[in-house]
Amino acid sequence: MSRVSTSAAVASPEERYRTTRAATLLAGVVNLLLATTQIFTGWLFQSQALIADGAHTLSDLISDSVVLFAAGKASASPDRDHPYGHGRIETLATIVVGLLLALAALGIGWTAGQRLLAWETLTGPAPPALIFAAVALVAKEGLYQYHVRAARRIQSALLHANAWHHRTDAISSVVVFIGIGGAVVGWPWLDAVAALVVALFILHMAWQLMFRSAAELIDTALEPEQVDVIQQAIDSVPGVKDAHMLRTRKLGNEAAADVHIQVAPRISVSEGHQIADEVYRAIRDSMGTLRDVTVHVDPENDEEQLRSVGLPLRPAVTAHIRQAWEGLPELALIEQVALHYLGGRVHVTLTLRLEDDTSGTELNERAAELAELVHAHPGLEGQLGEVLIVFRARTRNAQTVSQSAPE
């Protein structure tokens, strides 16, 4: 098995943390100032909508704190306890942000519902409240634009989730602005109706964030079109006869993949490893967010062929050969024993040193006898496949003669 892993060709953990930290600190300062202003002016101008929006803004401070904490933890390098890194912390934090969004939506919906039930007693706020509602709207939309650009630059699902949190805040500020405006002109129930609509929108967005993040936590595969890109990259590597058991999963803003590739069954270990390395590079080049890639080399399709489970390893096979050839001079002439585990059996190739000028016919006869002895010796019944005997002459120009015994 060849396994190679490295960081994906995206923003470094340090850059991701710096960007997320700067955006989150900015949002925290703006939200603190906004919340203070909204609550004070809401009380001053008797606008319940503005006070509610201020309380909603305070909830953003909690969200920003969660984002900042998670970004710091997720940027840590892999360690012994977390060899795949800490990217899942971002995923978990995104779920927390989604929960905060849902709670905020329920709060807005509950308040709006209560106001609608008592619409006869509703009174409109003072007109200056519209100015502060407009200021809040501009500030929150500005935070959304800033965050969403930063999220795209570093490919952060967490920062993108928080950006949408700011967008929903901006929408709620639109509702507050409309509601205050409607109340000023004589329709105090208008903001409550609009608030219910926005609450449903926020709940939908919260569900999407939590659903996608939960899918990552249970190792959901990448999108089918992304898997197709990886498959095409694997198929493009010379020497790969087939690829199967391709699995992918998300790791925060990155991803991991593992695959079994089938190569010619009797190539060398080093050639199989080289092909696996080329497959790894092809996969990494096909998708920059793949951080970890594992390539398993198979001599045959282990999904379809009989698996070589429980077959004897080299010590048992060589001991069997020594027992079968005990007392024979050829036992001392063995130079190499090659084993191939194919089709549920062990196939053996024995290379022997040829020390005289024995004719080809005699060598063929002797090879058949030696192979038959290996097959006939008790101990590996039903486990041995082809036994191939190869005589290698000492002189460079001499002919090599081989013989295989029937299985």
C-alpha positions as CSV (number, residue, x, y, z in Angstrom):
1,M,0.0,0.0,0.0
2,S,1.2,3.4,-0.8
3,R,0.0,6.2,1.3
4,V,0.9,9.8,1.0
5,S,-0.6,12.9,2.5
6,T,0.1,16.5,2.6
7,S,-1.7,19.9,2.8
8,A,-4.1,20.8,0.1
9,A,-3.2,23.5,-2.4
10,V,-5.3,26.1,-0.7
11,A,-4.8,28.8,1.9
12,S,-2.4,27.7,4.6
13,P,-3.8,27.1,8.1
14,E,-2.0,30.3,9.4
15,E,-3.5,32.4,6.6
16,R,-6.9,31.0,7.2
17,Y,-6.7,31.7,10.9
18,R,-5.4,35.3,10.4
19,T,-8.2,36.0,7.9
20,T,-10.9,34.5,10.0
21,R,-9.6,36.2,13.2
22,A,-9.5,39.7,11.5
23,A,-13.0,39.3,10.1
24,T,-14.4,38.0,13.3
25,L,-12.8,40.7,15.5
26,L,-14.2,43.4,13.1
27,A,-17.6,41.9,13.3
28,G,-17.4,41.7,17.1
29,V,-16.6,45.4,17.4
30,V,-19.3,46.5,14.9
31,N,-21.9,44.3,16.6
32,L,-21.1,45.5,20.1
33,L,-21.5,49.1,18.9
34,L,-24.6,48.4,16.9
35,A,-26.3,46.4,19.8
36,T,-25.6,49.2,22.3
37,T,-26.9,51.8,19.9
38,Q,-30.0,49.9,18.8
39,I,-31.1,49.0,22.4
40,F,-30.5,52.6,23.6
41,T,-32.3,54.3,20.7
42,G,-35.1,51.7,20.7
43,W,-35.7,52.6,24.3
44,L,-35.3,56.3,23.6
45,F,-37.7,56.3,20.6
46,Q,-40.1,53.6,22.0
47,S,-39.4,51.1,19.2
48,Q,-39.8,47.5,20.3
49,A,-38.6,46.3,16.9
50,L,-35.3,48.2,17.3
51,I,-34.8,46.8,20.8
52,A,-35.4,43.3,19.5
53,D,-33.0,43.8,16.6
54,G,-30.4,45.0,19.2
55,A,-30.9,41.8,21.2
56,H,-30.5,39.9,18.0
57,T,-27.3,41.7,17.3
58,L,-26.0,40.7,20.8
59,S,-26.5,37.1,19.8
60,D,-24.0,37.6,17.0
61,L,-21.3,38.3,19.6
62,I,-21.8,34.8,20.8
63,S,-21.6,33.5,17.2
64,D,-18.4,35.5,16.6
65,S,-16.8,34.1,19.7
66,V,-17.6,30.6,18.6
67,V,-16.1,31.3,15.1
68,L,-13.0,32.8,16.5
69,F,-12.4,29.9,18.9
70,A,-13.0,27.3,16.2
71,A,-10.8,29.0,13.7
72,G,-7.9,29.0,16.2
73,K,-8.3,25.3,17.0
74,A,-8.8,24.2,13.4
75,S,-5.6,25.9,12.3
76,A,-3.5,23.7,14.5
77,S,-1.2,21.3,12.8
78,P,-1.9,17.5,12.8
79,D,-0.7,15.8,15.9
80,R,-0.5,12.2,17.4
81,D,-4.1,12.3,18.6
82,H,-5.4,14.1,15.4
83,P,-3.3,12.8,12.5
84,Y,-5.9,14.1,10.0
85,G,-5.7,17.6,11.4
86,H,-8.4,19.6,13.2
87,G,-10.6,20.7,10.3
88,R,-13.6,19.0,11.7
89,I,-13.7,21.6,14.5
90,E,-14.8,24.1,11.8
91,T,-17.5,21.7,10.8
92,L,-18.7,21.3,14.4
93,A,-18.6,25.1,14.9
94,T,-20.6,25.6,11.8
95,I,-23.4,23.5,13.3
96,V,-23.2,25.7,16.4
97,V,-23.6,28.8,14.3
98,G,-26.6,27.1,12.5
99,L,-28.2,26.5,15.9
100,L,-27.7,30.1,16.9
101,L,-29.3,31.1,13.7
102,A,-32.3,28.8,14.4
103,L,-32.7,30.2,17.9
104,A,-32.5,33.7,16.6
105,A,-35.2,32.9,14.0
106,L,-37.4,31.3,16.6
107,G,-37.0,34.4,18.8
108,I,-37.9,36.7,16.0
109,G,-40.9,34.6,15.1
110,W,-42.1,34.3,18.7
111,T,-41.9,38.1,19.2
112,A,-43.6,38.8,15.9
113,G,-46.4,36.3,16.7
114,Q,-47.0,37.9,20.1
115,R,-47.2,41.3,18.5
116,L,-49.7,40.1,15.9
117,L,-51.9,38.6,18.6
118,A,-52.0,42.0,20.3
119,W,-52.0,44.2,17.2
120,E,-54.8,46.4,18.6
121,T,-52.5,47.7,21.3
122,L,-49.5,48.3,19.0
123,T,-48.2,51.9,18.9
124,G,-45.7,53.3,16.4
125,P,-42.2,54.4,17.3
126,A,-40.9,57.9,16.8
127,P,-39.7,58.7,13.2
128,P,-36.0,59.1,14.2
129,A,-35.9,55.4,14.9
130,L,-35.9,54.9,11.1
131,I,-32.4,56.5,10.9
132,F,-30.9,54.0,13.3
133,A,-32.6,51.1,11.6
134,A,-31.1,52.3,8.3
135,V,-27.6,52.6,9.9
136,A,-27.9,49.0,11.3
137,L,-29.0,47.7,7.8
138,V,-26.0,49.3,6.1
139,A,-23.5,48.1,8.8
140,K,-24.8,44.5,8.7
141,E,-24.8,44.2,4.9
142,G,-21.3,45.6,4.9
143,L,-20.2,42.9,7.3
144,Y,-21.8,40.2,5.0
145,Q,-20.0,41.5,2.0
146,Y,-16.7,41.6,3.8
147,H,-17.1,38.1,5.3
148,V,-18.3,36.4,2.2
149,R,-15.3,37.7,0.2
150,A,-12.9,36.5,2.9
151,A,-14.6,33.1,3.0
152,R,-14.3,32.6,-0.8
153,R,-10.6,33.6,-0.7
154,I,-9.6,31.1,2.0
155,Q,-12.4,28.6,1.1
156,S,-13.8,28.5,4.6
157,A,-17.3,26.9,5.2
158,L,-17.3,28.3,8.7
159,L,-16.6,31.9,7.7
160,H,-19.1,31.6,4.9
161,A,-21.7,30.4,7.4
162,N,-21.0,33.4,9.6
163,A,-21.2,35.6,6.6
164,W,-24.8,34.4,6.0
165,H,-25.4,35.0,9.6
166,H,-24.7,38.7,8.9
167,R,-26.8,38.6,5.8
168,T,-29.8,37.3,7.8
169,D,-29.1,40.1,10.3
170,A,-29.3,42.6,7.5
171,I,-32.6,41.1,6.3
172,S,-33.9,41.4,9.8
173,S,-32.9,45.0,9.8
174,V,-34.8,45.5,6.6
175,V,-37.8,44.1,8.4
176,V,-37.3,46.4,11.2
177,F,-36.9,49.4,8.8
178,I,-40.1,48.4,7.0
179,G,-41.9,47.8,10.3
180,I,-40.9,51.1,11.7
181,G,-41.8,52.9,8.5
182,G,-45.2,51.1,8.4
183,A,-45.8,52.0,12.0
184,V,-45.0,55.6,11.4
185,V,-47.5,55.9,8.5
186,G,-50.2,54.0,10.5
187,W,-49.7,50.2,9.9
188,P,-48.0,48.9,13.1
189,W,-48.7,45.3,12.3
190,L,-46.6,45.4,9.1
191,D,-43.2,44.7,10.7
192,A,-44.6,41.7,12.6
193,V,-45.8,40.0,9.4
194,A,-42.5,40.6,7.6
195,A,-40.6,39.4,10.7
196,L,-42.4,36.0,10.5
197,V,-41.4,35.7,6.8
198,V,-37.8,36.5,7.6
199,A,-37.9,34.0,10.6
200,L,-38.8,31.2,8.2
201,F,-36.0,32.3,5.8
202,I,-33.5,32.2,8.6
203,L,-34.7,28.8,9.8
204,H,-34.3,27.4,6.3
205,M,-30.7,28.8,6.1
206,A,-29.9,27.4,9.5
207,W,-31.2,24.0,8.5
208,Q,-29.0,24.0,5.4
209,L,-25.9,24.9,7.4
210,M,-26.5,22.2,10.0
211,F,-27.5,19.6,7.4
212,R,-24.3,20.1,5.3
213,S,-22.1,20.1,8.4
214,A,-23.7,17.1,9.9
215,A,-23.1,15.3,6.6
216,E,-19.4,16.0,6.9
217,L,-19.3,14.6,10.4
218,I,-20.7,11.3,9.2
219,D,-18.1,11.2,6.3
220,T,-20.5,12.0,3.4
221,A,-18.8,11.6,0.0
222,L,-18.0,14.5,-2.2
223,E,-20.4,15.6,-4.9
224,P,-20.8,13.1,-7.8
225,E,-19.2,15.4,-10.3
226,Q,-16.1,15.8,-8.0
227,V,-15.8,12.0,-7.7
228,D,-16.0,11.8,-11.5
229,V,-13.1,14.2,-11.8
230,I,-11.0,12.0,-9.4
231,Q,-11.9,8.8,-11.3
232,Q,-10.9,10.4,-14.6
233,A,-7.5,11.4,-13.1
234,I,-6.9,7.8,-11.9
235,D,-7.8,6.3,-15.3
236,S,-5.3,8.6,-17.0
237,V,-2.3,7.1,-15.3
238,P,-0.5,4.5,-17.5
239,G,-0.3,1.1,-15.8
240,V,-3.7,1.3,-14.0
241,K,-5.9,-1.5,-15.4
242,D,-8.8,-0.7,-13.2
243,A,-9.8,1.4,-10.2
244,H,-12.4,0.3,-7.6
245,M,-13.5,1.1,-4.0
246,L,-13.0,4.8,-4.6
247,R,-14.1,6.5,-1.4
248,T,-14.1,10.2,-0.6
249,R,-15.0,12.3,2.5
250,K,-15.0,15.9,3.6
251,L,-12.6,17.3,6.2
252,G,-13.9,20.8,7.0
253,N,-13.0,22.9,3.9
254,E,-10.7,20.1,2.6
255,A,-11.3,16.5,1.6
256,A,-9.7,13.0,1.6
257,A,-9.9,10.1,-0.8
258,D,-8.7,6.5,-0.9
259,V,-8.9,4.0,-3.8
260,H,-7.8,0.6,-4.9
261,I,-6.0,0.4,-8.2
262,Q,-5.4,-2.8,-10.2
263,V,-2.1,-3.3,-11.9
264,A,-0.5,-6.1,-13.9
265,P,-0.3,-9.0,-11.4
266,R,3.4,-9.9,-11.8
267,I,5.1,-6.5,-11.9
268,S,7.7,-5.7,-9.3
269,V,6.8,-4.1,-6.0
270,S,8.7,-0.9,-6.9
271,E,6.8,-0.5,-10.2
272,G,3.5,-0.9,-8.4
273,H,4.6,1.7,-5.9
274,Q,5.6,4.0,-8.7
275,I,2.3,3.7,-10.4
276,A,0.6,4.4,-7.0
277,D,2.6,7.5,-6.6
278,E,1.6,8.7,-10.1
279,V,-2.1,8.1,-9.2
280,Y,-1.6,10.1,-6.0
281,R,-0.2,13.0,-7.9
282,A,-2.9,12.8,-10.6
283,I,-5.6,12.9,-7.9
284,R,-4.0,15.8,-6.1
285,D,-3.6,17.8,-9.3
286,S,-7.2,17.2,-10.2
287,M,-8.6,18.8,-7.0
288,G,-6.7,21.3,-4.9
289,T,-8.8,20.7,-1.8
290,L,-7.7,17.1,-1.4
291,R,-5.4,17.0,1.6
292,D,-5.1,13.2,2.2
293,V,-4.9,10.6,-0.5
294,T,-4.4,6.8,0.0
295,V,-3.7,4.5,-2.9
296,H,-3.9,0.7,-2.4
297,V,-2.3,-1.5,-5.1
298,D,-4.1,-4.7,-6.1
299,P,-2.8,-7.4,-8.5
300,E,-6.4,-8.3,-9.3
301,N,-9.8,-6.9,-8.7
302,D,-10.5,-7.9,-5.1
303,E,-14.1,-7.0,-5.4
304,E,-14.6,-9.7,-8.1
305,Q,-11.8,-12.3,-7.7
306,L,-11.5,-14.9,-5.0
307,R,-9.6,-13.2,-2.2
308,S,-6.2,-14.6,-1.1
309,V,-7.2,-14.7,2.6
310,G,-5.5,-17.3,4.8
311,L,-2.9,-18.4,2.2
312,P,0.5,-19.2,3.6
313,L,3.2,-16.6,3.7
314,R,6.8,-16.9,2.5
315,P,8.2,-18.8,5.6
316,A,5.6,-21.5,5.2
317,V,6.0,-21.8,1.4
318,T,9.8,-22.0,1.5
319,A,9.6,-24.6,4.4
320,H,7.3,-26.6,2.2
321,I,9.8,-26.5,-0.7
322,R,12.7,-27.5,1.5
323,Q,10.7,-30.5,2.7
324,A,9.7,-31.5,-0.8
325,W,13.2,-31.3,-2.1
326,E,15.0,-32.6,1.0
327,G,18.2,-34.5,-0.1
328,L,18.1,-33.1,-3.6
329,P,21.1,-31.2,-5.0
330,E,18.7,-28.5,-6.5
331,L,17.8,-27.3,-3.0
332,A,21.2,-25.7,-2.7
333,L,20.9,-24.1,-6.2
334,I,17.8,-21.9,-5.4
335,E,18.7,-18.3,-6.0
336,Q,15.2,-16.7,-5.8
337,V,11.7,-17.6,-4.8
338,A,9.0,-15.3,-6.2
339,L,5.4,-15.7,-4.9
340,H,2.3,-14.4,-6.5
341,Y,-1.1,-14.5,-4.7
342,L,-3.7,-14.6,-7.4
343,G,-7.1,-16.2,-7.8
344,G,-7.1,-17.5,-4.2
345,R,-3.8,-19.5,-4.6
346,V,-0.1,-19.1,-4.2
347,H,1.8,-19.2,-7.5
348,V,5.5,-20.0,-7.1
349,T,8.5,-19.2,-9.4
350,L,11.8,-20.8,-8.4
351,T,15.0,-19.6,-10.0
352,L,17.8,-22.1,-9.9
353,R,21.5,-21.7,-10.8
354,L,22.5,-23.9,-13.7
355,E,26.1,-25.2,-13.1
356,D,26.6,-27.6,-16.1
357,D,25.7,-27.9,-19.7
358,T,22.6,-30.0,-19.3
359,S,20.5,-30.0,-22.5
360,G,17.2,-28.2,-22.8
361,T,15.3,-31.5,-23.0
362,E,16.8,-32.8,-19.8
363,L,16.2,-29.5,-18.0
364,N,12.5,-29.5,-19.1
365,E,12.1,-33.0,-17.7
366,R,13.9,-32.2,-14.5
367,A,11.8,-29.0,-14.0
368,A,8.6,-31.0,-14.4
369,E,9.8,-33.5,-11.8
370,L,10.8,-30.8,-9.3
371,A,7.5,-28.9,-9.8
372,E,5.6,-32.1,-9.3
373,L,7.4,-32.8,-6.1
374,V,6.3,-29.4,-4.7
375,H,2.7,-30.1,-5.7
376,A,2.7,-33.6,-4.4
377,H,4.2,-32.9,-1.0
378,P,1.5,-32.7,1.7
379,G,0.9,-29.5,3.6
380,L,-0.4,-27.0,1.1
381,E,-3.1,-28.9,-0.6
382,G,-5.5,-26.6,-2.5
383,Q,-3.4,-23.6,-1.8
384,L,-0.7,-23.9,-4.4
385,G,-1.3,-22.7,-8.0
386,E,1.3,-22.7,-10.7
387,V,4.8,-23.8,-9.8
388,L,7.4,-22.5,-12.3
389,I,11.0,-23.7,-12.3
390,V,13.5,-21.4,-14.0
391,F,17.2,-22.4,-14.6
392,R,19.5,-19.5,-15.0
393,A,22.8,-20.3,-16.7
394,R,26.1,-18.8,-15.4
395,T,27.1,-17.8,-18.9
396,R,25.4,-14.7,-20.3
397,N,24.6,-16.3,-23.6
398,A,23.2,-19.6,-22.3
399,Q,19.6,-20.3,-22.8
400,T,17.2,-20.2,-19.8
401,V,14.9,-23.2,-19.6
402,S,11.7,-23.3,-17.5
403,Q,8.9,-25.7,-16.8
404,S,5.6,-25.3,-15.0
405,A,3.8,-28.2,-13.4
406,P,0.1,-28.6,-13.7
407,E,-2.0,-27.0,-11.0
